[in-house]
Amino acid sequence: MSGPKEKPGSYPFTRGVYPDMYRSKKWTMRQYAGFSSAEASNTRYRYLLSQGQTGLSVAFDLPTQMGYDSDHHLAEGEIGKVGVPIDTLADMEVLFKDIPLDKVSTSMTINSTAAILLAMYQVVAEKQGIGSDKIRGTIQNDVLKEYIARGTYIFPPEASLRLITDIFSYCNEHIPLWNTISISGYHIREAGSTAAQELAYTFANGIAYVEAALRAGLDVNKFGARLSFFWNAHNDLFEEIAKFRASRRIWAKIMKERFGATNPKAMMCRFHTQTGGSTLTAQQVDNNVARVTIQALAAVLGGTQSLHTNASDEALALPTEQSVRTALRTQQIIAYESGVSEYVDPLAGSEVVETLTDSLENQVFELIEKVDEIGGAVKAIETGYFQREIGLSAYQYQKEIEEMDRTIVGLNRFTTGDLHKPTILALDATAAKRQMDRLDQVRSERDQTAVDQALHDLQKAAGHDSANLYPHILQAVRVYASVGEISDTLRSVFGEYSQS
């Protein structure tokens, strides 16, 4: 067993990426939020900040994620339902009104349209008088897992990889404090994977991103330092703690031994954690508070850099102010009352945790080797390998629940028959109409000639493999081109991906 002899903050970082961990600075408390409209989401962000949240996390609605404007026929019924709708820079200006972007870090869960939303954030900061070298945050920008687990992809994988590496390159020079990708295992776990699969398939995607960046001529020691990860936290306390510890050791070895990284920061697996949405039950929703507490504790004991705690009512709807406050308070109680943040990797040396950490490391490298044999992550996506393996794990998990081999309290054991449901958040039914009205207004007031020129330049650049597309996207955003218009321009060159 390894671990206790290692020093925190030193390769391979099993015990944490920083020597003092939370003794010096608590993890960032970053509650994921976005719904209805930019105005309503801005109100929620300012509320959360007033309650002690230390970073923002933006959820976008499905049309925004998939590159459709709110007035597109495919957006009908989805505007503002699972996140905030963003059509143009005008919406982004409202979303961050009265929030100083040099004082907070912002995580944006966006993938296929990540370059567009990052460009909008950059311009909003400029309008606040804040240079791009001062803004801090993360874009998820992890399109490969969309083909595996979520489905909000637009372009074929190679075109998506080009956009991702263009962001890497631009941010290296102009937005140096930004984490250019959050390689996500969260959604892989939500789709039904095991803990080992969550790590292995995420790292396989990470390997593909590093290889793409190297092909684009980027320096692994520079872009590698801005890579970050996003893990799920489930209910098996010791397995989850071991998973977080193993993830740091595995990525450090991959970056050092496979890619020759020499910068310690390029070897660090820095990660955000969200408690497991798929573990929440609609039955006896108050039980979810206990589940989230266990999961959050695992993330902290495992050394996360930031954390989102799900609200108890999220199996039913988007959270209310009351439930999201309780979720945030759960983090604060762990941080300030439990005492666990006073210790660095406090379970190091535990026979249980060290054995689980070593076991997960071995399982993950075996699974990565299988992906390598297939030809890498993109080939594993195209052949359906990831999807099949995750589907089998999800089936086995559900079978265990239905056959009573796995207990879910309040669902298949300790049930009460009580169908009482709490008051849930009701979305503004008129918000979608107002969103489309604002889009119409922006289109009527903007300089259409400038928009047409910017989109023409973007289309032309997309046709040349050597051109970095981000500056062209940035220019289109500045003149209030919409998410849909920019996405359609890229569709006209790259096409759309369809899984067979």
C-alpha positions as CSV (number, residue, x, y, z in Angstrom):
1,M,0.0,0.0,0.0
2,S,1.1,3.6,-0.7
3,G,-0.2,6.8,0.6
4,P,0.8,7.6,4.2
5,K,4.5,7.9,3.3
6,E,3.7,10.4,0.6
7,K,3.5,14.1,1.4
8,P,0.4,16.1,0.4
9,G,1.1,18.4,-2.4
10,S,3.8,16.1,-3.9
11,Y,3.7,13.7,-6.8
12,P,1.7,11.6,-7.3
13,F,-0.7,13.7,-5.2
14,T,-2.6,10.8,-3.7
15,R,-3.0,12.8,-0.5
16,G,-4.0,16.1,-2.1
17,V,-2.8,18.6,-4.6
18,Y,-1.8,21.2,-2.0
19,P,0.3,20.7,1.1
20,D,-2.1,22.3,3.6
21,M,-5.4,21.6,1.7
22,Y,-8.3,23.2,3.6
23,R,-6.2,24.5,6.5
24,S,-5.1,27.3,4.2
25,K,-8.3,27.7,2.2
26,K,-11.7,25.9,2.2
27,W,-12.9,24.3,-1.0
28,T,-15.0,26.6,-3.3
29,M,-18.7,26.2,-2.5
30,R,-20.3,26.3,-5.9
31,Q,-24.1,25.6,-6.1
32,Y,-25.2,24.8,-9.7
33,A,-28.1,27.0,-10.7
34,G,-29.9,28.4,-13.7
35,F,-33.6,28.4,-14.7
36,S,-36.4,30.3,-16.3
37,S,-34.6,33.5,-17.5
38,A,-31.4,35.4,-17.1
39,E,-33.2,37.8,-14.7
40,A,-34.4,34.9,-12.4
41,S,-31.1,33.2,-12.5
42,N,-29.3,36.4,-11.6
43,T,-31.5,36.8,-8.6
44,R,-30.7,33.2,-7.5
45,Y,-26.9,33.8,-8.0
46,R,-27.0,37.0,-5.9
47,Y,-29.0,35.2,-3.2
48,L,-26.5,32.3,-3.1
49,L,-23.6,34.7,-2.8
50,S,-25.4,36.5,0.0
51,Q,-25.7,33.2,1.8
52,G,-22.0,32.5,1.7
53,Q,-21.5,30.7,-1.6
54,T,-18.0,31.3,-2.8
55,G,-18.3,30.6,-6.5
56,L,-20.9,30.6,-9.3
57,S,-22.0,27.6,-11.3
58,V,-24.2,28.2,-14.3
59,A,-26.7,25.7,-15.8
60,F,-27.8,26.4,-19.3
61,D,-31.1,25.2,-20.9
62,L,-31.1,22.5,-23.6
63,P,-31.5,24.8,-26.6
64,T,-28.4,26.8,-25.5
65,Q,-26.5,23.6,-24.9
66,M,-27.3,22.3,-28.4
67,G,-26.9,25.5,-30.3
68,Y,-30.5,26.5,-31.0
69,D,-32.0,29.9,-30.4
70,S,-35.1,30.2,-28.3
71,D,-37.3,30.9,-31.3
72,H,-36.2,27.7,-33.1
73,H,-38.9,25.1,-33.4
74,L,-36.8,22.5,-31.6
75,A,-36.5,24.8,-28.5
76,E,-40.3,24.8,-27.9
77,G,-41.1,23.5,-24.5
78,E,-37.5,23.6,-23.3
79,I,-36.7,27.3,-22.9
80,G,-35.4,27.9,-19.4
81,K,-36.5,24.4,-18.1
82,V,-33.2,22.8,-17.0
83,G,-31.1,26.0,-17.1
84,V,-30.9,29.6,-18.1
85,P,-31.6,30.4,-21.8
86,I,-28.8,32.4,-23.5
87,D,-29.3,33.6,-27.0
88,T,-27.1,36.6,-27.3
89,L,-24.6,38.7,-25.4
90,A,-27.6,40.8,-24.2
91,D,-28.8,37.8,-22.1
92,M,-25.3,37.2,-20.6
93,E,-25.2,40.9,-19.6
94,V,-28.4,40.4,-17.6
95,L,-27.2,37.1,-16.2
96,F,-24.2,38.7,-14.5
97,K,-25.7,42.1,-13.7
98,D,-24.3,43.5,-10.5
99,I,-21.9,40.6,-10.0
100,P,-18.3,41.7,-10.2
101,L,-16.5,39.1,-12.3
102,D,-13.1,39.9,-10.9
103,K,-14.3,38.9,-7.4
104,V,-15.9,35.5,-8.1
105,S,-14.9,32.5,-10.1
106,T,-17.6,31.0,-12.4
107,S,-18.1,27.5,-13.6
108,M,-20.2,27.1,-16.8
109,T,-21.5,23.6,-17.6
110,I,-21.5,23.9,-21.3
111,N,-19.9,21.7,-23.9
112,S,-20.7,21.9,-27.6
113,T,-21.3,25.7,-27.5
114,A,-18.6,26.3,-24.9
115,A,-16.5,28.6,-27.0
116,I,-19.5,30.9,-27.6
117,L,-20.5,31.1,-23.9
118,L,-16.9,31.7,-22.8
119,A,-16.6,34.5,-25.4
120,M,-19.8,36.1,-24.0
121,Y,-18.4,35.9,-20.5
122,Q,-15.2,37.5,-21.6
123,V,-17.0,40.4,-23.3
124,V,-19.3,40.9,-20.2
125,A,-16.2,41.2,-18.1
126,E,-14.7,43.7,-20.5
127,K,-17.8,45.8,-20.2
128,Q,-17.3,45.8,-16.5
129,G,-13.7,47.0,-17.1
130,I,-12.1,43.7,-16.3
131,G,-9.4,42.3,-18.5
132,S,-9.5,38.7,-19.7
133,D,-6.3,38.1,-17.7
134,K,-8.3,38.7,-14.5
135,I,-11.3,36.5,-14.9
136,R,-11.3,33.1,-13.2
137,G,-13.4,30.0,-13.7
138,T,-14.1,26.9,-15.7
139,I,-15.9,25.8,-18.8
140,Q,-16.9,22.1,-18.9
141,N,-16.0,21.9,-22.6
142,D,-15.9,18.1,-22.5
143,V,-17.7,17.1,-25.6
144,L,-16.5,13.5,-25.7
145,K,-18.6,12.5,-22.7
146,E,-21.7,13.9,-24.5
147,Y,-21.4,11.2,-27.1
148,I,-21.1,8.7,-24.2
149,A,-23.6,9.8,-21.6
150,R,-25.6,13.0,-22.2
151,G,-26.3,13.5,-25.9
152,T,-25.9,17.3,-26.2
153,Y,-23.4,17.1,-29.0
154,I,-23.6,19.0,-32.3
155,F,-20.6,18.4,-34.5
156,P,-18.6,15.2,-35.3
157,P,-15.9,14.3,-32.7
158,E,-12.9,15.6,-34.7
159,A,-14.5,19.0,-35.3
160,S,-15.4,19.1,-31.6
161,L,-11.8,18.4,-30.6
162,R,-10.7,21.2,-32.9
163,L,-12.9,23.7,-31.1
164,I,-11.6,22.4,-27.7
165,T,-8.0,22.8,-28.7
166,D,-8.6,26.2,-30.1
167,I,-9.9,27.3,-26.7
168,F,-6.8,25.7,-25.0
169,S,-4.6,27.7,-27.4
170,Y,-6.4,31.1,-27.0
171,C,-6.7,30.8,-23.2
172,N,-3.1,30.0,-22.8
173,E,-2.3,33.4,-24.2
174,H,-5.2,35.6,-23.3
175,I,-7.2,34.0,-20.4
176,P,-4.5,32.5,-18.3
177,L,-6.5,31.9,-15.1
178,W,-9.3,30.0,-16.8
179,N,-9.6,26.2,-16.5
180,T,-10.2,25.4,-20.2
181,I,-11.9,22.0,-19.7
182,S,-13.5,20.1,-16.9
183,I,-13.3,16.5,-18.0
184,S,-16.4,15.0,-16.6
185,G,-17.0,11.6,-15.0
186,Y,-20.1,12.9,-13.3
187,H,-22.4,12.2,-16.2
188,I,-20.8,8.9,-16.9
189,R,-21.6,7.9,-13.4
190,E,-25.2,9.3,-13.7
191,A,-25.6,7.1,-16.8
192,G,-25.0,4.0,-14.6
193,S,-21.2,3.4,-14.6
194,T,-19.3,1.9,-11.7
195,A,-16.8,4.0,-9.7
196,A,-13.9,2.4,-11.6
197,Q,-15.6,3.0,-15.0
198,E,-16.2,6.6,-14.0
199,L,-12.5,7.2,-13.6
200,A,-11.3,5.1,-16.5
201,Y,-13.6,6.3,-19.2
202,T,-13.1,9.9,-18.1
203,F,-9.3,9.6,-18.1
204,A,-9.6,7.9,-21.6
205,N,-11.3,11.0,-22.7
206,G,-8.6,13.1,-21.0
207,I,-5.9,11.2,-22.9
208,A,-7.7,12.0,-26.2
209,Y,-7.8,15.7,-25.3
210,V,-4.1,15.8,-24.5
211,E,-3.3,14.0,-27.7
212,A,-5.4,16.4,-29.7
213,A,-3.7,19.4,-28.0
214,L,-0.2,17.9,-28.7
215,R,-1.2,17.4,-32.4
216,A,-2.1,21.1,-32.5
217,G,1.4,22.0,-31.3
218,L,0.5,23.0,-27.7
219,D,2.9,22.5,-24.8
220,V,1.7,19.8,-22.3
221,N,3.3,21.7,-19.4
222,K,1.2,24.8,-20.2
223,F,-2.2,23.5,-21.2
224,G,-1.9,20.6,-18.9
225,A,-1.8,23.0,-15.9
226,R,-5.3,24.3,-16.9
227,L,-7.0,20.9,-17.1
228,S,-9.5,20.0,-14.4
229,F,-11.9,17.2,-13.7
230,F,-15.5,16.7,-12.4
231,W,-16.4,13.8,-10.3
232,N,-19.6,12.3,-8.9
233,A,-20.1,11.5,-5.2
234,H,-22.2,8.5,-4.4
235,N,-23.2,6.9,-1.1
236,D,-20.4,4.3,-0.5
237,L,-18.4,6.5,1.7
238,F,-15.0,4.7,1.7
239,E,-15.2,3.7,-2.0
240,E,-15.8,7.3,-2.9
241,I,-13.0,8.7,-0.7
242,A,-10.7,6.1,-2.3
243,K,-11.9,7.0,-5.8
244,F,-11.0,10.7,-5.3
245,R,-7.5,9.7,-3.9
246,A,-6.9,7.3,-6.7
247,S,-7.9,9.8,-9.4
248,R,-5.1,12.1,-8.4
249,R,-2.5,9.3,-8.5
250,I,-3.7,7.9,-11.8
251,W,-3.8,11.2,-13.7
252,A,-0.3,12.2,-12.3
253,K,1.1,9.0,-13.6
254,I,-0.6,9.4,-17.0
255,M,0.7,12.9,-17.5
256,K,4.2,12.1,-16.3
257,E,4.8,8.6,-17.8
258,R,2.6,8.8,-20.9
259,F,3.0,12.4,-22.0
260,G,6.3,13.4,-20.4
261,A,5.0,16.3,-18.4
262,T,7.5,17.9,-16.0
263,N,5.5,20.7,-14.6
264,P,3.9,19.5,-11.3
265,K,0.8,21.6,-12.0
266,A,0.3,19.7,-15.3
267,M,0.2,16.5,-13.4
268,M,-2.4,17.6,-10.8
269,C,-5.9,16.2,-11.0
270,R,-7.8,19.2,-9.6
271,F,-11.5,18.5,-9.5
272,H,-15.0,19.7,-8.7
273,T,-17.4,17.3,-7.2
274,Q,-21.2,17.2,-7.3
275,T,-23.3,14.9,-5.1
276,G,-25.1,12.2,-7.0
277,G,-28.3,13.3,-8.6
278,S,-29.2,9.7,-9.6
279,T,-29.0,8.6,-5.9
280,L,-31.8,11.0,-4.9
281,T,-35.3,9.5,-4.4
282,A,-38.7,11.1,-5.0
283,Q,-40.0,9.0,-2.1
284,Q,-39.3,10.4,1.4
285,V,-37.4,13.3,0.0
286,D,-36.1,14.4,3.4
287,N,-33.9,11.3,3.3
288,N,-31.9,12.9,0.5
289,V,-30.4,15.4,3.1
290,A,-28.6,12.5,4.7
291,R,-27.5,11.1,1.4
292,V,-26.1,14.4,0.3
293,T,-24.3,14.9,3.6
294,I,-22.6,11.5,3.3
295,Q,-21.6,12.3,-0.3
296,A,-20.3,15.8,0.5
297,L,-18.3,14.4,3.4
298,A,-16.7,11.8,1.1
299,A,-15.7,14.6,-1.4
300,V,-14.1,16.7,1.4
301,L,-12.3,13.7,2.9
302,G,-11.2,12.9,-0.6
303,G,-9.7,16.4,-1.2
304,T,-12.1,18.1,-3.7
305,Q,-11.3,21.6,-4.9
306,S,-14.9,22.7,-5.2
307,L,-18.3,21.2,-4.3
308,H,-21.9,21.3,-5.3
309,T,-24.4,19.7,-2.9
310,N,-27.8,18.7,-4.4
311,A,-31.0,19.9,-2.8
312,S,-33.3,17.4,-1.3
313,D,-36.2,18.1,-3.7
314,E,-34.2,17.8,-6.9
315,A,-35.7,14.3,-7.7
316,L,-38.9,16.3,-8.2
317,A,-38.0,19.7,-9.6
318,L,-35.4,22.4,-9.7
319,P,-34.7,23.4,-6.0
320,T,-36.5,26.1,-4.1
321,E,-34.6,28.8,-2.2
322,Q,-35.2,27.0,1.0
323,S,-33.9,23.6,-0.2
324,V,-30.9,25.1,-2.0
325,R,-30.0,27.0,1.2
326,T,-30.1,23.8,3.2
327,A,-27.8,22.2,0.6
328,L,-25.4,25.0,0.9
329,R,-25.6,24.9,4.7
330,T,-24.6,21.2,4.6
331,Q,-21.3,22.2,3.1
332,Q,-20.8,25.0,5.6
333,I,-21.5,22.7,8.5
334,I,-18.9,20.2,7.2
335,A,-16.4,23.1,6.6
336,Y,-16.9,25.0,9.9
337,E,-18.4,22.6,12.5
338,S,-17.2,19.0,11.7
339,G,-13.5,19.6,12.2
340,V,-12.6,17.5,9.1
341,S,-11.1,20.5,7.3
342,E,-8.4,20.8,9.9
343,Y,-6.7,17.6,8.7
344,V,-5.0,16.8,5.4
345,D,-6.0,13.4,4.0
346,P,-7.1,12.3,7.5
347,L,-7.8,8.7,6.4
348,A,-4.3,8.1,5.0
349,G,-3.0,4.8,6.4
350,S,-6.4,3.4,6.9
351,E,-6.2,-0.3,5.7
352,V,-9.7,0.0,4.2
353,V,-9.1,3.3,2.3
354,E,-5.5,2.4,1.2
355,T,-6.6,-1.0,-0.1
356,L,-9.6,0.5,-1.9
357,T,-7.4,3.2,-3.4
358,D,-4.9,0.7,-4.7
359,S,-7.7,-1.6,-6.0
360,L,-9.4,1.2,-7.9
361,E,-6.1,2.3,-9.4
362,N,-5.5,-1.2,-10.8
363,Q,-9.0,-1.5,-12.1
364,V,-8.8,1.8,-13.8
365,F,-5.5,1.2,-15.6
366,E,-6.9,-2.2,-16.8
367,L,-9.9,-0.5,-18.3
368,I,-7.8,2.2,-19.9
369,E,-5.7,-0.5,-21.5
370,K,-8.9,-2.0,-23.0
371,V,-9.8,1.4,-24.5
372,D,-6.2,1.8,-25.9
373,E,-6.6,-1.6,-27.5
374,I,-9.8,-0.4,-29.2
375,G,-7.9,2.6,-30.6
376,G,-8.7,5.3,-28.0
377,A,-11.7,7.2,-26.7
378,V,-13.0,8.4,-30.1
379,K,-12.9,4.9,-31.5
380,A,-14.6,3.5,-28.3
381,I,-17.3,6.1,-28.8
382,E,-17.8,5.3,-32.5
383,T,-18.0,1.6,-31.9
384,G,-20.4,2.0,-28.9
385,Y,-18.0,0.3,-26.5
386,F,-18.4,2.9,-23.7
387,Q,-22.2,3.0,-24.1
388,R,-22.5,-0.8,-23.9
389,E,-20.3,-1.2,-20.9
390,I,-22.1,1.6,-19.0
391,G,-25.5,0.1,-20.0
392,L,-24.5,-3.3,-18.6
393,S,-23.5,-1.7,-15.3
394,A,-26.7,0.3,-15.1
395,Y,-28.7,-2.8,-15.7
396,Q,-26.9,-4.7,-13.0
397,Y,-27.4,-1.9,-10.5
398,Q,-31.2,-1.7,-11.2
399,K,-31.5,-5.4,-11.1
400,E,-30.0,-5.4,-7.6
401,I,-32.5,-2.9,-6.4
402,E,-35.5,-4.7,-7.9
403,E,-34.4,-8.1,-6.5
404,M,-33.7,-6.5,-3.1
405,D,-30.0,-7.2,-3.2
406,R,-29.3,-3.5,-2.8
407,T,-31.3,-1.5,-0.2
408,I,-32.5,2.0,-1.1
409,V,-34.1,3.4,2.0
410,G,-37.7,4.6,1.4
411,L,-37.7,3.1,-2.1
412,N,-37.5,-0.7,-1.8
413,R,-37.2,-1.0,2.1
414,F,-38.5,1.0,5.0
415,T,-41.3,2.4,2.9
416,T,-44.3,4.3,4.5
417,G,-46.8,4.6,1.6
418,D,-46.7,8.3,2.3
419,L,-47.1,10.1,-1.1
420,H,-46.8,13.6,0.4
421,K,-44.6,15.9,-1.8
422,P,-43.1,19.2,-0.7
423,T,-43.8,22.5,-2.3
424,I,-41.6,22.6,-5.4
425,L,-40.3,25.5,-7.5
426,A,-42.8,26.7,-10.1
427,L,-41.2,28.3,-13.2
428,D,-42.5,31.5,-14.7
429,A,-44.7,30.4,-17.5
430,T,-44.3,33.8,-19.3
431,A,-40.5,33.7,-19.3
432,A,-40.2,31.9,-22.7
433,K,-42.2,34.6,-24.4
434,R,-40.1,37.4,-22.9
435,Q,-37.0,35.5,-23.9
436,M,-38.1,35.4,-27.6
437,D,-39.2,39.1,-27.4
438,R,-35.7,40.1,-26.2
439,L,-34.1,38.1,-29.0
440,D,-36.3,39.9,-31.5
441,Q,-35.4,43.2,-30.0
442,V,-31.6,42.5,-30.2
443,R,-31.9,41.4,-33.9
444,S,-33.8,44.6,-34.7
445,E,-31.3,46.9,-33.0
446,R,-27.9,45.3,-33.8
447,D,-25.7,46.1,-36.8
448,Q,-26.8,43.4,-39.2
449,T,-24.0,44.1,-41.6
450,A,-21.4,43.6,-38.9
451,V,-23.1,40.3,-37.9
452,D,-23.2,39.0,-41.5
453,Q,-19.5,39.9,-41.9
454,A,-18.5,38.2,-38.6
455,L,-20.4,35.0,-39.5
456,H,-18.9,35.0,-43.0
457,D,-15.4,35.3,-41.5
458,L,-16.1,32.5,-39.1
459,Q,-17.4,30.2,-41.9
460,K,-14.3,30.9,-44.0
461,A,-12.0,30.2,-41.0
462,A,-13.8,27.0,-40.2
463,G,-12.9,25.8,-43.7
464,H,-9.2,26.1,-43.0
465,D,-7.8,23.6,-40.6
466,S,-5.0,25.9,-39.4
467,A,-7.2,28.8,-38.3
468,N,-8.1,29.3,-34.6
469,L,-11.8,29.7,-34.5
470,Y,-12.1,31.3,-31.1
471,P,-11.2,34.9,-32.2
472,H,-13.8,34.7,-34.9
473,I,-16.4,33.5,-32.5
474,L,-15.5,36.3,-30.1
475,Q,-16.0,38.9,-32.8
476,A,-19.4,37.4,-33.7
477,V,-20.4,37.6,-30.0
478,R,-19.3,41.2,-29.8
479,V,-21.7,42.3,-32.5
480,Y,-24.6,40.3,-30.9
481,A,-24.7,37.3,-33.2
482,S,-26.8,34.6,-31.5
483,V,-25.8,31.2,-30.2
484,G,-27.9,29.6,-33.0
485,E,-26.5,31.7,-35.7
486,I,-22.9,31.0,-34.7
487,S,-23.7,27.2,-34.3
488,D,-25.4,27.1,-37.7
489,T,-22.4,28.7,-39.3
490,L,-20.2,26.0,-37.9
491,R,-22.8,23.3,-38.9
492,S,-22.6,24.5,-42.5
493,V,-18.9,23.5,-42.5
494,F,-18.6,20.6,-40.0
495,G,-22.1,19.0,-40.3
496,E,-23.9,17.4,-37.4
497,Y,-23.1,14.1,-35.7
498,S,-25.6,11.3,-35.6
499,Q,-25.0,8.1,-33.7
500,S,-25.9,5.0,-35.7
